[in-house]
Amino acid sequence: MTHKVTVNGKLVEQDFDKLIFRTALEYFEYYDIEIHYHCRDGFCGACRVTLDKGQIEYINGEPLAYIREGEILPCCCIPKTDIEITT
């Protein structure tokens, strides 16, 4: 199943496909969308972005890094629905 992804108000040309990408961060990297990151595992919180619309799921349970309500860590999640984020 694929999901549409909008980043900073701009729809990404290709949908997210969980059969191709293990995480949202991998998807962003592949399509040259700049997201700061460090650990790639949900420990540091460097990749924190705001989820404006939609739902995600964390692939290995809730991350250890602190995130506020409405924030997600792309390094360890995938979209469950179409999503809109702000970096």
Residue, then its C-alpha position, 0 to 999 in steps of 0.5 A: m500500500t502506498h501513501k501520499v506525502t506532503v512536505n512543507g506544503k509541497l506534494v512529493e512526486q512519488d508515494f511512500d511504499k513500505l515495500i521499498f522504504r524501511t522508514a520515512l527518513e529513507y524515503f526523504e533521503y531518496y527524494d532529496i528532502e533535507i531532514h537533519y538526523h544523527c542516530r537513525d534509531g529514535f534515540c537522539g531526536a535530531c530528525r524531529v518534524t511536525l506531523d500536520k495531518g495523517q497517521i504514522e506508526y513506529i516500526n519498533g515501538e515508541p522511540l526513546a527520544y523526547i517528542r512533543e505532541g504532534e511531532i514524529l521521528p522519521c528515522c523510525c516510523i512509516p506512514k499509515t495514511d497520507i501524511e503532511i509534515t513540516t520540517 
